[in-house]
Amino acid sequence: MTTTSTNNWEEVRAAAQAALTEPIVRYIEQCNAGPEPASQLISVLHKVQSHFGYLGPEQLDAVAQLLQIPAAKVAGVASFYHFFRLQPHGRFRINVCLGTACYVKGAERVAQRIMDELGITWGETSKDGVFTLEGSRCLGTCGLAPVVMIDDEIHASVTPDQVPAILEKYLERARQGPAA
Amino acid sequence: MSVEKNDDPDDSSPAATPSTSSRIASKFAEVQAKADSVLKERTEGGEIFIQVGSATCEHAAGSLAVWDEFQKHIAASERTDIRMRQTGCTGRCSREPIVGVSVPGQMPVTYERVDRALVHEIFTSHVLRGVPLLDQVLDGPVEKLPPYELLVCSSTRCGGKGRKLIEGPLAEKLHAAGLGPDRVQVTQTTCLGACSLEEVGQCTHVLVRPDKVLYRVTSDKDLDDIIQRHLLGGKIVERLCITQESASRQFFEIYGDVAFFNRQNRIALRHNGVIDPESIEEYFHYRGFQALTNVLSQRNPQAVIDEVSRAKLRGRGGGGFPTGKKWAMGAAAEDKIRYLICNADEGDPGAFMDRSMLESDPFNVIEGMIIAGYALSAARGFFYVRAEYPLAIQRIENAIRRCREYGILGDDVLGSGFSFDLEIRLGAGAFVCGEETALIHSIEGERGQPRVRPPYPTESGLWDKPTVINNVETFANVPAIILFGGDWFSRIGTEQSGGTKVFALAGKVTHTGLVEVPLGSTLHEVVEEIGGGAPKGKRIKAIQTGGPAGGCIPAASLDLRIDYDTLLKAGSIMGSGGMIVLDEDDCMVDIAKYFMKFSEDESCGKCTPCREGTKRMSEILERITAGQGTLDDLEKLNRLGNLIKKASLCGLGRAAPNPVLSTLEHFHDEYLAHVTERRCPARRCTALIRYEIDPEKCVGCTLCAKNCPVPCIDGVRREPHVIDQTRCVKCGRCFEVCRFGAVNRL
């Protein structure tokens, strides 16, 4: 322990708050007050991602500072789990279920059609910034296979031919204006 | 919250002290009364009930719009005696949204694939005028709904007396009484779960719908009484009534007429589709927390472990480790701070039973966890749930909050002196976190990488403390075991493993959904009898069980009895219960490649055999499906697969080669066709197929040419078209759009 006081917590907190948001900072402080605060890292990252849509370098740094966990470890955890995104995504996130049931019922052909229509592949965002294409391990709605989830809306038993009409619906929404 | 101060069970006398027991009993009676009054207020004045399924799958199928539409109709009708209820999902995925209508004195009716238009019809015809829509009932249409239905328990475990009864005396007597199928429908069911009250084979249980009366039939005289007094006279035969609860009675009171359900046993899923998953009051109403109260009153944690051991309950997450033994190991640990974890990181693609249980009956899982916590004298429990299940998370959060409000969780549970609380920890999409040591690391906020065992978590787990980890379904069985007895539970199932297993049936099967059957049932019963076989008259080729860690069982082995050990012998595993049906259009090499790619992606990278081995195996499979494989490759796959199995650190790596090894064994011919003839027998591998237009059938409609993305189809209107093979990318769109079947896939 050092003898000279170098308590710059207020400064750290202010910088972190600029990168995050007040509610997230408060949540982290709650975690710090409870048992085993370091174990809350993943739940903090979930909170950050659900607000910003992805985990940027500034956010990861701020989380590391506030939770007092090495930044390398925070980055290590963030990059380990598939659920965390390190880049921003488009207006709508297309999530094609790649579970076994969907696979045997033709999810790959549906995904291929989406790629053809939008000119992007896995993890990419379309040029107009409207769609990001992602694959999911299994959405757990195997009875409705193949399944495509766009943001929170699930499209069941999708055939490749339905793809253009489904995409058009969202393009129309995008044309009507930005998200509320 | 600091609750790690439980009184040590070793210090207390194992015998129940009257004061504690009566305190718990009175506390339980008090919360039950409170729940009852809330429930009564909510349903007061209600005569007709409309229940709408609410779960991720139901929502995806459109149940939220159905709910709104019914509400609008009720408001417009100005009727005050109609009530809406939400239930979870029954596990009948392909027919959702599912809506139930119950009118007093009438048979409850379940409708399938309900949409807004159908809501209007159901409401105006059935709800307002009492005329059910017979064309739209689940698994219908039916011609007529008889006034009575007798569900006769015909479990073979009870000696199959039910079947003899149906074919013999019951048929004769109904005929003599002039009660044809239009008056009394007789249905054979697999198990009503009332056998917990009986010596095996002593009697036959008969449930009368819609009157919700369960009879115990031992003689012909009993049948006469039921026919004369109940079916003809409309009076309940009190002498034969069973008033005690049985495990699955309530489920069959609602869904007993549906063949998909009445061929199942419902224990872990007994409340699914019956209760409102967000209402702790309803859970109380269905004997919720009674098992917990019994356990707490008994004040003997060891007795709980003994009961679970007697039940022969084995881990439902896939490993099949005896649950009683695991709990005993945790309870024997020296360290008194112990943790309990519910593994709800359902990562197997194609498995969704945990999601369904958490979304449809969360209180049951929580009750199982509190009982386990008591047996282990643990003070903190964790739900590790995958983040991909937002509705399940929301329902668990709600359930935990409601339990705290009712004094079921937190300090001094039901006045027993035992304190226990639960918290939720989210996964973040790493399949390997289903492995227990990886899961523990993830809860600790680390990368989800496994470590070498031993020490096993029961000795040193979360924060190096003794930790017991069980799967959702394992916990879901615990309250039933306590309520109805370990002996009863062990009788269902096989010599080594008691109870039922829930399977998520999906893929190329007519009825997709959740199927709960006794362990020891055959694959044939699940896939053909309950699942209805492959659709479109196709032939089933194989059943994939156990997800990426499992294998493919060929259709020739459909009579295999499902158990942990038999599946292992067949080169697969039980796993968490995913069951994907593959038909003649599925290429087994392609399926093996799919799972290998999955394992390659999900390998955490810690140990070399798994990280590098899965990659190499993927590459070989890629080569084979691209038509560039050699015979030598098959030998390499075999050698590498066995090596990875032996040398990997954790279960993921050790099981990853299973899909390849099992298909290599059972479908060697298909591999050979790929490498020696450069042919894909199922015509699935794009590199090995081509599309051609049959000039005889082609009418020159130009639809294929319009849809071709390359474009590579030439031809003029009203003349046969031709595909230029050099430019074709084999996307198959022409094959899909042709209305004349003129495009052939070769």
Interface residues (C-beta under 8 A of the other chain):
Chain A: E36 A38 S39 Q40 L41 I42 S43 L45 H46 I69 G76 V77 F80 Y81 H82 F83 F84 L98 G99 T100 A101 Y103 V104 K105 R109 Q112 D116 S136 R137 C138 L139 G140 T141 C142 G143 L144 A145 V147 I154 A156 T159 P160 D161
Chain B: T56 C57 H59 A60 A61 C93 S94 E96 E346 G347 D348 P349 G350 A351 F352 R355 A387 E388 Y389 R425 L426 G427 A428 G429 A430 F431 S442 I443 E444 G445 E446 R447 G448 W463 A504 A506 G507 K508 T512 G513 Q544 G547 G578 I580 L582 D586 I591 Y594 F595 F598 C604 P709 C731 G732 R733 E736 V737
